[in-house]
Structures are given as C-alpha cells and as structure tokens.
Amino acid sequence: MKEVNLTNKQVIQLRKMAGKTQEKAANDLHQKDGAFWRKFENGTRDISSSQVELFCLKNNIVYPPF
C-alpha cells in the first residue's frame, strides 16, 4: 500500500469530493459521530493511509486521491 499523508485541506477536499458531512464521513470509517472526522480536518489527529484508502473505496474515489 502506498503511504499517503494528507493535509487538513486535502482531508476537507476528500470529504467534499464524496459529498459527505463530517458525520457520514466518520461513519464510512466505522465511527459513530462527526467528532472523529473533525479531528482530521482541524489537525488534532492524522488520517492514516489505510483510512484514506477505505474512505476512497467506499466512495468510488481513485486512490491515492491527490
């Protein structure tokens, strides 16, 4: 698997490409609420390559997205 390091802005772009709210994006990663995803967007948590890949697969987005 290719290592992908997304910036906060890219995480926001990725979610918007999928047309998802923060809550729906978090649900795609098997999390219950949008707070999980908000941490990626505000930079308090890094999104892993496997999480990016899963999100892309579930939303028919080419991996790596950027």
mmCIF file of the N, C-alpha and C atoms, coordinates in Angstrom:
data_MODEL
# 
_entry.id   MODEL 
# 
loop_
_atom_site.group_PDB 
_atom_site.id 
_atom_site.type_symbol 
_atom_site.label_atom_id 
_atom_site.label_alt_id 
_atom_site.label_comp_id 
_atom_site.label_asym_id 
_atom_site.label_entity_id 
_atom_site.label_seq_id 
_atom_site.pdbx_PDB_ins_code 
_atom_site.Cartn_x 
_atom_site.Cartn_y 
_atom_site.Cartn_z 
_atom_site.occupancy 
_atom_site.B_iso_or_equiv 
_atom_site.pdbx_formal_charge 
_atom_site.auth_seq_id 
_atom_site.auth_comp_id 
_atom_site.auth_asym_id 
_atom_site.auth_atom_id 
_atom_site.pdbx_PDB_model_num 
ATOM 1   N N  . MET A 1 1  ? 0.846   -1.177 0.000  1.00 0.00 ? 1  MET A N  1 
ATOM 2   C CA . MET A 1 1  ? 0.000   0.000  0.000  1.00 0.00 ? 1  MET A CA 1 
ATOM 3   C C  . MET A 1 1  ? 0.889   1.238  0.000  1.00 0.00 ? 1  MET A C  1 
ATOM 4   N N  . LYS A 1 2  ? 0.503   2.202  -0.802 1.00 0.00 ? 2  LYS A N  1 
ATOM 5   C CA . LYS A 1 2  ? 1.247   3.458  -0.879 1.00 0.00 ? 2  LYS A CA 1 
ATOM 6   C C  . LYS A 1 2  ? 0.938   4.317  0.343  1.00 0.00 ? 2  LYS A C  1 
ATOM 7   N N  . GLU A 1 3  ? 1.972   4.895  0.951  1.00 0.00 ? 3  GLU A N  1 
ATOM 8   C CA . GLU A 1 3  ? 1.805   5.788  2.103  1.00 0.00 ? 3  GLU A CA 1 
ATOM 9   C C  . GLU A 1 3  ? 1.286   7.140  1.611  1.00 0.00 ? 3  GLU A C  1 
ATOM 10  N N  . VAL A 1 4  ? 0.196   7.596  2.205  1.00 0.00 ? 4  VAL A N  1 
ATOM 11  C CA . VAL A 1 4  ? -0.421  8.858  1.828  1.00 0.00 ? 4  VAL A CA 1 
ATOM 12  C C  . VAL A 1 4  ? -0.507  9.737  3.064  1.00 0.00 ? 4  VAL A C  1 
ATOM 13  N N  . ASN A 1 5  ? -0.008  10.948 2.968  1.00 0.00 ? 5  ASN A N  1 
ATOM 14  C CA . ASN A 1 5  ? -0.087  11.913 4.064  1.00 0.00 ? 5  ASN A CA 1 
ATOM 15  C C  . ASN A 1 5  ? -0.867  13.120 3.570  1.00 0.00 ? 5  ASN A C  1 
ATOM 16  N N  . LEU A 1 6  ? -2.100  13.244 4.022  1.00 0.00 ? 6  LEU A N  1 
ATOM 17  C CA . LEU A 1 6  ? -2.951  14.340 3.570  1.00 0.00 ? 6  LEU A CA 1 
ATOM 18  C C  . LEU A 1 6  ? -2.858  15.534 4.519  1.00 0.00 ? 6  LEU A C  1 
ATOM 19  N N  . THR A 1 7  ? -2.919  16.711 3.950  1.00 0.00 ? 7  THR A N  1 
ATOM 20  C CA . THR A 1 7  ? -3.012  17.923 4.753  1.00 0.00 ? 7  THR A CA 1 
ATOM 21  C C  . THR A 1 7  ? -4.458  18.072 5.228  1.00 0.00 ? 7  THR A C  1 
ATOM 22  N N  . ASN A 1 8  ? -4.669  18.982 6.153  1.00 0.00 ? 8  ASN A N  1 
ATOM 23  C CA . ASN A 1 8  ? -6.031  19.253 6.642  1.00 0.00 ? 8  ASN A CA 1 
ATOM 24  C C  . ASN A 1 8  ? -6.931  19.659 5.482  1.00 0.00 ? 8  ASN A C  1 
ATOM 25  N N  . LYS A 1 9  ? -6.429  20.522 4.613  1.00 0.00 ? 9  LYS A N  1 
ATOM 26  C CA . LYS A 1 9  ? -7.225  20.986 3.474  1.00 0.00 ? 9  LYS A CA 1 
ATOM 27  C C  . LYS A 1 9  ? -7.573  19.847 2.532  1.00 0.00 ? 9  LYS A C  1 
ATOM 28  N N  . GLN A 1 10 ? -6.648  18.904 2.348  1.00 0.00 ? 10 GLN A N  1 
ATOM 29  C CA . GLN A 1 10 ? -6.922  17.754 1.482  1.00 0.00 ? 10 GLN A CA 1 
ATOM 30  C C  . GLN A 1 10 ? -7.977  16.840 2.103  1.00 0.00 ? 10 GLN A C  1 
ATOM 31  N N  . VAL A 1 11 ? -7.968  16.713 3.423  1.00 0.00 ? 11 VAL A N  1 
ATOM 32  C CA . VAL A 1 11 ? -8.985  15.897 4.101  1.00 0.00 ? 11 VAL A CA 1 
ATOM 33  C C  . VAL A 1 11 ? -10.366 16.516 3.867  1.00 0.00 ? 11 VAL A C  1 
ATOM 34  N N  . ILE A 1 12 ? -10.443 17.825 3.968  1.00 0.00 ? 12 ILE A N  1 
ATOM 35  C CA . ILE A 1 12 ? -11.711 18.519 3.705  1.00 0.00 ? 12 ILE A CA 1 
ATOM 36  C C  . ILE A 1 12 ? -12.129 18.302 2.251  1.00 0.00 ? 12 ILE A C  1 
ATOM 37  N N  . GLN A 1 13 ? -11.185 18.451 1.324  1.00 0.00 ? 13 GLN A N  1 
ATOM 38  C CA . GLN A 1 13 ? -11.465 18.245 -0.102 1.00 0.00 ? 13 GLN A CA 1 
ATOM 39  C C  . GLN A 1 13 ? -11.957 16.823 -0.354 1.00 0.00 ? 13 GLN A C  1 
ATOM 40  N N  . LEU A 1 14 ? -11.325 15.851 0.281  1.00 0.00 ? 14 LEU A N  1 
ATOM 41  C CA . LEU A 1 14 ? -11.692 14.453 0.093  1.00 0.00 ? 14 LEU A CA 1 
ATOM 42  C C  . LEU A 1 14 ? -13.140 14.224 0.527  1.00 0.00 ? 14 LEU A C  1 
ATOM 43  N N  . ARG A 1 15 ? -13.496 14.751 1.684  1.00 0.00 ? 15 ARG A N  1 
ATOM 44  C CA . ARG A 1 15 ? -14.869 14.599 2.182  1.00 0.00 ? 15 ARG A CA 1 
ATOM 45  C C  . ARG A 1 15 ? -15.856 15.263 1.234  1.00 0.00 ? 15 ARG A C  1 
ATOM 46  N N  . LYS A 1 16 ? -15.512 16.442 0.751  1.00 0.00 ? 16 LYS A N  1 
ATOM 47  C CA . LYS A 1 16 ? -16.403 17.162 -0.162 1.00 0.00 ? 16 LYS A CA 1 
ATOM 48  C C  . LYS A 1 16 ? -16.513 16.459 -1.515 1.00 0.00 ? 16 LYS A C  1 
ATOM 49  N N  . MET A 1 17 ? -15.416 15.835 -1.959 1.00 0.00 ? 17 MET A N  1 
ATOM 50  C CA . MET A 1 17 ? -15.458 15.058 -3.209 1.00 0.00 ? 17 MET A CA 1 
ATOM 51  C C  . MET A 1 17 ? -16.487 13.938 -3.099 1.00 0.00 ? 17 MET A C  1 
ATOM 52  N N  . ALA A 1 18 ? -16.604 13.381 -1.903 1.00 0.00 ? 18 ALA A N  1 
ATOM 53  C CA . ALA A 1 18 ? -17.548 12.297 -1.665 1.00 0.00 ? 18 ALA A CA 1 
ATOM 54  C C  . ALA A 1 18 ? -18.961 12.817 -1.400 1.00 0.00 ? 18 ALA A C  1 
ATOM 55  N N  . GLY A 1 19 ? -19.091 14.130 -1.196 1.00 0.00 ? 19 GLY A N  1 
ATOM 56  C CA . GLY A 1 19 ? -20.393 14.709 -0.920 1.00 0.00 ? 19 GLY A CA 1 
ATOM 57  C C  . GLY A 1 19 ? -20.929 14.318 0.453  1.00 0.00 ? 19 GLY A C  1 
ATOM 58  N N  . LYS A 1 20 ? -20.028 14.185 1.427  1.00 0.00 ? 20 LYS A N  1 
ATOM 59  C CA . LYS A 1 20 ? -20.397 13.709 2.759  1.00 0.00 ? 20 LYS A CA 1 
ATOM 60  C C  . LYS A 1 20 ? -20.305 14.813 3.799  1.00 0.00 ? 20 LYS A C  1 
ATOM 61  N N  . THR A 1 21 ? -21.137 14.697 4.827  1.00 0.00 ? 21 THR A N  1 
ATOM 62  C CA . THR A 1 21 ? -20.975 15.510 6.029  1.00 0.00 ? 21 THR A CA 1 
ATOM 63  C C  . THR A 1 21 ? -19.852 14.884 6.839  1.00 0.00 ? 21 THR A C  1 
ATOM 64  N N  . GLN A 1 22 ? -19.396 15.581 7.866  1.00 0.00 ? 22 GLN A N  1 
ATOM 65  C CA . GLN A 1 22 ? -18.364 15.010 8.732  1.00 0.00 ? 22 GLN A CA 1 
ATOM 66  C C  . GLN A 1 22 ? -18.869 13.737 9.403  1.00 0.00 ? 22 GLN A C  1 
ATOM 67  N N  . GLU A 1 23 ? -20.132 13.722 9.791  1.00 0.00 ? 23 GLU A N  1 
ATOM 68  C CA . GLU A 1 23 ? -20.702 12.533 10.435 1.00 0.00 ? 23 GLU A CA 1 
ATOM 69  C C  . GLU A 1 23 ? -20.744 11.346 9.485  1.00 0.00 ? 23 GLU A C  1 
ATOM 70  N N  . LYS A 1 24 ? -21.196 11.574 8.256  1.00 0.00 ? 24 LYS A N  1 
ATOM 71  C CA . LYS A 1 24 ? -21.268 10.484 7.273  1.00 0.00 ? 24 LYS A CA 1 
ATOM 72  C C  . LYS A 1 24 ? -19.869 9.994  6.895  1.00 0.00 ? 24 LYS A C  1 
ATOM 73  N N  . ALA A 1 25 ? -18.900 10.915 6.818  1.00 0.00 ? 25 ALA A N  1 
ATOM 74  C CA . ALA A 1 25 ? -17.520 10.528 6.518  1.00 0.00 ? 25 ALA A CA 1 
ATOM 75  C C  . ALA A 1 25 ? -16.971 9.653  7.646  1.00 0.00 ? 25 ALA A C  1 
ATOM 76  N N  . ALA A 1 26 ? -17.251 10.032 8.888  1.00 0.00 ? 26 ALA A N  1 
ATOM 77  C CA . ALA A 1 26 ? -16.808 9.233  10.035 1.00 0.00 ? 26 ALA A CA 1 
ATOM 78  C C  . ALA A 1 26 ? -17.467 7.865  10.017 1.00 0.00 ? 26 ALA A C  1 
ATOM 79  N N  . ASN A 1 27 ? -18.743 7.811  9.646  1.00 0.00 ? 27 ASN A N  1 
ATOM 80  C CA . ASN A 1 27 ? -19.452 6.528  9.557  1.00 0.00 ? 27 ASN A CA 1 
ATOM 81  C C  . ASN A 1 27 ? -18.773 5.593  8.561  1.00 0.00 ? 27 ASN A C  1 
ATOM 82  N N  . ASP A 1 28 ? -18.241 6.142  7.471  1.00 0.00 ? 28 ASP A N  1 
ATOM 83  C CA . ASP A 1 28 ? -17.535 5.316  6.484  1.00 0.00 ? 28 ASP A CA 1 
ATOM 84  C C  . ASP A 1 28 ? -16.305 4.642  7.089  1.00 0.00 ? 28 ASP A C  1 
ATOM 85  N N  . LEU A 1 29 ? -15.764 5.236  8.153  1.00 0.00 ? 29 LEU A N  1 
ATOM 86  C CA . LEU A 1 29 ? -14.601 4.659  8.834  1.00 0.00 ? 29 LEU A CA 1 
ATOM 87  C C  . LEU A 1 29 ? -15.020 3.945  10.118 1.00 0.00 ? 29 LEU A C  1 
ATOM 88  N N  . HIS A 1 30 ? -16.303 3.580  10.180 1.00 0.00 ? 30 HIS A N  1 
ATOM 89  C CA . HIS A 1 30 ? -16.863 2.811  11.299 1.00 0.00 ? 30 HIS A CA 1 
ATOM 90  C C  . HIS A 1 30 ? -16.816 3.557  12.624 1.00 0.00 ? 30 HIS A C  1 
ATOM 91  N N  . GLN A 1 31 ? -16.994 4.883  12.562 1.00 0.00 ? 31 GLN A N  1 
ATOM 92  C CA . GLN A 1 31 ? -17.057 5.715  13.756 1.00 0.00 ? 31 GLN A CA 1 
ATOM 93  C C  . GLN A 1 31 ? -18.470 6.268  13.881 1.00 0.00 ? 31 GLN A C  1 
ATOM 94  N N  . LYS A 1 32 ? -18.888 6.557  15.107 1.00 0.00 ? 32 LYS A N  1 
ATOM 95  C CA . LYS A 1 32 ? -20.283 6.912  15.353 1.00 0.00 ? 32 LYS A CA 1 
ATOM 96  C C  . LYS A 1 32 ? -20.646 8.360  15.086 1.00 0.00 ? 32 LYS A C  1 
ATOM 97  N N  . ASP A 1 33 ? -19.702 9.286  15.219 1.00 0.00 ? 33 ASP A N  1 
ATOM 98  C CA . ASP A 1 33 ? -20.086 10.688 15.030 1.00 0.00 ? 33 ASP A CA 1 
ATOM 99  C C  . ASP A 1 33 ? -19.008 11.495 14.313 1.00 0.00 ? 33 ASP A C  1 
ATOM 100 N N  . GLY A 1 34 ? -19.386 12.702 13.937 1.00 0.00 ? 34 GLY A N  1 
ATOM 101 C CA . GLY A 1 34 ? -18.507 13.565 13.162 1.00 0.00 ? 34 GLY A CA 1 
ATOM 102 C C  . GLY A 1 34 ? -17.294 14.074 13.908 1.00 0.00 ? 34 GLY A C  1 
ATOM 103 N N  . ALA A 1 35 ? -17.280 13.972 15.234 1.00 0.00 ? 35 ALA A N  1 
ATOM 104 C CA . ALA A 1 35 ? -16.125 14.455 16.009 1.00 0.00 ? 35 ALA A CA 1 
ATOM 105 C C  . ALA A 1 35 ? -14.849 13.744 15.584 1.00 0.00 ? 35 ALA A C  1 
ATOM 106 N N  . PHE A 1 36 ? -14.945 12.473 15.249 1.00 0.00 ? 36 PHE A N  1 
ATOM 107 C CA . PHE A 1 36 ? -13.791 11.696 14.787 1.00 0.00 ? 36 PHE A CA 1 
ATOM 108 C C  . PHE A 1 36 ? -13.210 12.337 13.529 1.00 0.00 ? 36 PHE A C  1 
ATOM 109 N N  . TRP A 1 37 ? -14.062 12.652 12.564 1.00 0.00 ? 37 TRP A N  1 
ATOM 110 C CA . TRP A 1 37 ? -13.608 13.242 11.303 1.00 0.00 ? 37 TRP A CA 1 
ATOM 111 C C  . TRP A 1 37 ? -13.133 14.675 11.500 1.00 0.00 ? 37 TRP A C  1 
ATOM 112 N N  . ARG A 1 38 ? -13.798 15.441 12.372 1.00 0.00 ? 38 ARG A N  1 
ATOM 113 C CA . ARG A 1 38 ? -13.401 16.829 12.628 1.00 0.00 ? 38 ARG A CA 1 
ATOM 114 C C  . ARG A 1 38 ? -11.956 16.916 13.106 1.00 0.00 ? 38 ARG A C  1 
ATOM 115 N N  . LYS A 1 39 ? -11.499 15.915 13.845 1.00 0.00 ? 39 LYS A N  1 
ATOM 116 C CA . LYS A 1 39 ? -10.109 15.904 14.321 1.00 0.00 ? 39 LYS A CA 1 
ATOM 117 C C  . LYS A 1 39 ? -9.129  15.832 13.157 1.00 0.00 ? 39 LYS A C  1 
ATOM 118 N N  . PHE A 1 40 ? -9.501  15.140 12.087 1.00 0.00 ? 40 PHE A N  1 
ATOM 119 C CA . PHE A 1 40 ? -8.654  15.114 10.889 1.00 0.00 ? 40 PHE A CA 1 
ATOM 120 C C  . PHE A 1 40 ? -8.619  16.497 10.248 1.00 0.00 ? 40 PHE A C  1 
ATOM 121 N N  . GLU A 1 41 ? -9.788  17.116 10.163 1.00 0.00 ? 41 GLU A N  1 
ATOM 122 C CA . GLU A 1 41 ? -9.898  18.399 9.480  1.00 0.00 ? 41 GLU A CA 1 
ATOM 123 C C  . GLU A 1 41 ? -9.255  19.546 10.256 1.00 0.00 ? 41 GLU A C  1 
ATOM 124 N N  . ASN A 1 42 ? -9.255  19.467 11.587 1.00 0.00 ? 42 ASN A N  1 
ATOM 125 C CA . ASN A 1 42 ? -8.645  20.564 12.354 1.00 0.00 ? 42 ASN A CA 1 
ATOM 126 C C  . ASN A 1 42 ? -7.201  20.270 12.750 1.00 0.00 ? 42 ASN A C  1 
ATOM 127 N N  . GLY A 1 43 ? -6.674  19.111 12.349 1.00 0.00 ? 43 GLY A N  1 
ATOM 128 C CA . GLY A 1 43 ? -5.263  18.806 12.546 1.00 0.00 ? 43 GLY A CA 1 
ATOM 129 C C  . GLY A 1 43 ? -4.882  18.231 13.899 1.00 0.00 ? 43 GLY A C  1 
ATOM 130 N N  . THR A 1 44 ? -5.860  17.857 14.722 1.00 0.00 ? 44 THR A N  1 
ATOM 131 C CA . THR A 1 44 ? -5.519  17.265 16.016 1.00 0.00 ? 44 THR A CA 1 
ATOM 132 C C  . THR A 1 44 ? -5.291  15.764 15.914 1.00 0.00 ? 44 THR A C  1 
ATOM 133 N N  . ARG A 1 45 ? -5.594  15.194 14.756 1.00 0.00 ? 45 ARG A N  1 
ATOM 134 C CA . ARG A 1 45 ? -5.366  13.768 14.522 1.00 0.00 ? 45 ARG A CA 1 
ATOM 135 C C  . ARG A 1 45 ? -5.010  13.579 13.053 1.00 0.00 ? 45 ARG A C  1 
ATOM 136 N N  . ASP A 1 46 ? -4.045  12.709 12.780 1.00 0.00 ? 46 ASP A N  1 
ATOM 137 C CA . ASP A 1 46 ? -3.671  12.403 11.399 1.00 0.00 ? 46 ASP A CA 1 
ATOM 138 C C  . ASP A 1 46 ? -4.536  11.265 10.883 1.00 0.00 ? 46 ASP A C  1 
ATOM 139 N N  . ILE A 1 47 ? -4.930  11.364 9.615  1.00 0.00 ? 47 ILE A N  1 
ATOM 140 C CA . ILE A 1 47 ? -5.667  10.282 8.977  1.00 0.00 ? 47 ILE A CA 1 
ATOM 141 C C  . ILE A 1 47 ? -4.643  9.325  8.368  1.00 0.00 ? 47 ILE A C  1 
ATOM 142 N N  . SER A 1 48 ? -4.788  8.053  8.646  1.00 0.00 ? 48 SER A N  1 
ATOM 143 C CA . SER A 1 48 ? -3.816  7.070  8.159  1.00 0.00 ? 48 SER A CA 1 
ATOM 144 C C  . SER A 1 48 ? -4.083  6.723  6.696  1.00 0.00 ? 48 SER A C  1 
ATOM 145 N N  . SER A 1 49 ? -3.084  6.158  6.061  1.00 0.00 ? 49 SER A N  1 
ATOM 146 C CA . SER A 1 49 ? -3.226  5.735  4.669  1.00 0.00 ? 49 SER A CA 1 
ATOM 147 C C  . SER A 1 49 ? -4.339  4.712  4.514  1.00 0.00 ? 49 SER A C  1 
ATOM 148 N N  . SER A 1 50 ? -4.445  3.799  5.468  1.00 0.00 ? 50 SER A N  1 
ATOM 149 C CA . SER A 1 50 ? -5.495  2.772  5.377  1.00 0.00 ? 50 SER A CA 1 
ATOM 150 C C  . SER A 1 50 ? -6.883  3.396  5.520  1.00 0.00 ? 50 SER A C  1 
ATOM 151 N N  . GLN A 1 51 ? -7.009  4.439  6.337  1.00 0.00 ? 51 GLN A N  1 
ATOM 152 C CA . GLN A 1 51 ? -8.294  5.126  6.467  1.00 0.00 ? 51 GLN A CA 1 
ATOM 153 C C  . GLN A 1 51 ? -8.636  5.875  5.181  1.00 0.00 ? 51 GLN A C  1 
ATOM 154 N N  . VAL A 1 52 ? -7.655  6.503  4.575  1.00 0.00 ? 52 VAL A N  1 
ATOM 155 C CA . VAL A 1 52 ? -7.877  7.198  3.302  1.00 0.00 ? 52 VAL A CA 1 
ATOM 156 C C  . VAL A 1 52 ? -8.292  6.186  2.245  1.00 0.00 ? 52 VAL A C  1 
ATOM 157 N N  . GLU A 1 53 ? -7.595  5.057  2.190  1.00 0.00 ? 53 GLU A N  1 
ATOM 158 C CA . GLU A 1 53 ? -7.904  4.043  1.196  1.00 0.00 ? 53 GLU A CA 1 
ATOM 159 C C  . GLU A 1 53 ? -9.323  3.504  1.382  1.00 0.00 ? 53 GLU A C  1 
ATOM 160 N N  . LEU A 1 54 ? -9.706  3.201  2.612  1.00 0.00 ? 54 LEU A N  1 
ATOM 161 C CA . LEU A 1 54 ? -11.050 2.707  2.894  1.00 0.00 ? 54 LEU A CA 1 
ATOM 162 C C  . LEU A 1 54 ? -12.099 3.735  2.481  1.00 0.00 ? 54 LEU A C  1 
ATOM 163 N N  . PHE A 1 55 ? -11.878 4.986  2.855  1.00 0.00 ? 55 PHE A N  1 
ATOM 164 C CA . PHE A 1 55 ? -12.818 6.041  2.503  1.00 0.00 ? 55 PHE A CA 1 
ATOM 165 C C  . PHE A 1 55 ? -12.951 6.151  0.980  1.00 0.00 ? 55 PHE A C  1 
ATOM 166 N N  . CYS A 1 56 ? -11.836 6.102  0.277  1.00 0.00 ? 56 CYS A N  1 
ATOM 167 C CA . CYS A 1 56 ? -11.868 6.177  -1.184 1.00 0.00 ? 56 CYS A CA 1 
ATOM 168 C C  . CYS A 1 56 ? -12.625 4.993  -1.781 1.00 0.00 ? 56 CYS A C  1 
ATOM 169 N N  . LEU A 1 57 ? -12.365 3.812  -1.284 1.00 0.00 ? 57 LEU A N  1 
ATOM 170 C CA . LEU A 1 57 ? -13.058 2.625  -1.791 1.00 0.00 ? 57 LEU A CA 1 
ATOM 171 C C  . LEU A 1 57 ? -14.564 2.731  -1.594 1.00 0.00 ? 57 LEU A C  1 
ATOM 172 N N  . LYS A 1 58 ? -14.972 3.169  -0.425 1.00 0.00 ? 58 LYS A N  1 
ATOM 173 C CA . LYS A 1 58 ? -16.406 3.263  -0.118 1.00 0.00 ? 58 LYS A CA 1 
ATOM 174 C C  . LYS A 1 58 ? -17.099 4.360  -0.917 1.00 0.00 ? 58 LYS A C  1 
ATOM 175 N N  . ASN A 1 59 ? -16.337 5.299  -1.438 1.00 0.00 ? 59 ASN A N  1 
ATOM 176 C CA . ASN A 1 59 ? -16.930 6.434  -2.138 1.00 0.00 ? 59 ASN A CA 1 
ATOM 177 C C  . ASN A 1 59 ? -16.538 6.512  -3.605 1.00 0.00 ? 59 ASN A C  1 
ATOM 178 N N  . ASN A 1 60 ? -15.986 5.436  -4.134 1.00 0.00 ? 60 ASN A N  1 
ATOM 179 C CA . ASN A 1 60 ? -15.601 5.360  -5.548 1.00 0.00 ? 60 ASN A CA 1 
ATOM 180 C C  . ASN A 1 60 ? -14.688 6.509  -5.970 1.00 0.00 ? 60 ASN A C  1 
ATOM 181 N N  . ILE A 1 61 ? -13.707 6.777  -5.137 1.00 0.00 ? 61 ILE A N  1 
ATOM 182 C CA . ILE A 1 61 ? -12.701 7.811  -5.414 1.00 0.00 ? 61 ILE A CA 1 
ATOM 183 C C  . ILE A 1 61 ? -11.377 7.094  -5.675 1.00 0.00 ? 61 ILE A C  1 
ATOM 184 N N  . VAL A 1 62 ? -10.686 7.484  -6.725 1.00 0.00 ? 62 VAL A N  1 
ATOM 185 C CA . VAL A 1 62 ? -9.408  6.867  -7.064 1.00 0.00 ? 62 VAL A CA 1 
ATOM 186 C C  . VAL A 1 62 ? -8.418  7.084  -5.929 1.00 0.00 ? 62 VAL A C  1 
ATOM 187 N N  . TYR A 1 63 ? -7.718  5.997  -5.555 1.00 0.00 ? 63 TYR A N  1 
ATOM 188 C CA . TYR A 1 63 ? -6.703  6.059  -4.509 1.00 0.00 ? 63 TYR A CA 1 
ATOM 189 C C  . TYR A 1 63 ? -5.329  5.985  -5.158 1.00 0.00 ? 63 TYR A C  1 
ATOM 190 N N  . PRO A 1 64 ? -4.383  6.802  -4.761 1.00 0.00 ? 64 PRO A N  1 
ATOM 191 C CA . PRO A 1 64 ? -4.483  7.932  -3.840 1.00 0.00 ? 64 PRO A CA 1 
ATOM 192 C C  . PRO A 1 64 ? -5.232  9.089  -4.485 1.00 0.00 ? 64 PRO A C  1 
ATOM 193 N N  . PRO A 1 65 ? -5.989  9.833  -3.678 1.00 0.00 ? 65 PRO A N  1 
ATOM 194 C CA . PRO A 1 65 ? -6.849  10.882 -4.233 1.00 0.00 ? 65 PRO A CA 1 
ATOM 195 C C  . PRO A 1 65 ? -6.118  12.134 -4.697 1.00 0.00 ? 65 PRO A C  1 
ATOM 196 N N  . PHE A 1 66 ? -4.887  12.366 -4.208 1.00 0.00 ? 66 PHE A N  1 
ATOM 197 C CA . PHE A 1 66 ? -4.152  13.583 -4.572 1.00 0.00 ? 66 PHE A CA 1 
ATOM 198 C C  . PHE A 1 66 ? -2.736  13.232 -4.949 1.00 0.00 ? 66 PHE A C  1 
# 
